[in-house]
Amino acid sequence: MNLPERKEKRADITVDVDVSKIVRNVSIAGVLVVGIIFGCATFRKVMQWQREE
């Protein structure tokens, strides 16, 4: 059984990663998540206080 010869193809790929953009986006996402959680908790407290009055 003769297999056809394989010609190796090589591709040189260069990946540039800008870490500062990743850190900035993760920081913004973290601030938004904390803000949403804090805002929801505060909103619940305000609604509870209004019901108690």
Summary of the structure (lengths in Angstrom):
residues: 53
radius of gyration: 27.5
end to end distance: 89.3
largest distance: 89.3
contacts: 66
relative contact order: 0.07
helix: 64%
strand: 0%
